[in-house]
Amino acid sequence: MNERPDRSVLDFWNEQAKLKQFAGTKDLTAKFLEIEAIAGYIHDGMTIMEIGCGNGITAIELASRFKVNIIGVDFAEQMIVEAESIAAERKLKGTVKFFVTDVRDLPSFDTKFDLIYTERVLINLPDWTRQKKAIEDISYLLDEGGVYVMCENSQDGLDKINALRQRIDLPSITPPWHNRYFRDMELEQANIPGLKLEDIVHYSSTYYFLSRVINAWLAEQDGKQPEYDAPINRLALQLPSIGDWGQGKIWLWRRIREA
């Protein structure tokens, strides 16, 4: 368990903001897959919130494709500075606004949202208790019938990849120090008032199998470090997601009327 203070996580993300397109991850193929998976739930006319928007790349991309109104919030001030700078240079179909806000202290809004999404955000919280509380708080911001697209990382998915890696003598992958990945059973058994878990989408399975197992093994044979932009990794963009081998998953929640 990560025992560093919350301030260290904030400092980490403010420093990451300097990395521009690589601020959220060095794996841009995985980032592309996330954006495409989230975009599948978007349509014109929606009012959307992204919690933990980082430098705004996903929100800006969605606002460039759809006539939507997006509010993006993040607790790292430097990320919001970057997001506003990037948005100012893009031609958008919709609108996007950015604010500094912490997922642990979400404000109220005049209107409810049709859709809220997170992208590897709640894994920055240190334990299941606080992660579950964040999901509950997010649910209060949804309109009735609205959806929460929870694009986060699964420890179970990572464990499956590591089991394959061990069979071919590759070292296990461990989450970054500031991350606590979800256990699938936690979410499947969670009782969150007003929310229904409608679906679990294994959008990244093919990609993580090809990149973290096949490509990693090929690089090992050549005595090299695997590259994120290797051709075999890009192949995953053209193939359907098969099985449950990926750490990246979408848990799709819907706001329902409470009894």
Secondary structure, DSSP 8 states (H G I E B T S, - for coil): ---S-HHHHHHHHHHHGGGGGGSS-S-HHHHHHHHHHHHTT--TT-EEEEES-TTSHHHHHHHHHS--EEEEEES-HHHHHHHHHHHHTS--SSEEEEEE--GGG----SS-EEEEEEES-GGGSSSHHHHHHHHHHHHTTEEEEEEEEEEEEBHHHHHHHHHHHHHTT-------TT---B-HHHHHT---TTEEEEEEE-TTHHHHHIIIIIIHHHHHHTT----TT-HHHHHGGGS---SS--SEEEEEEEE----
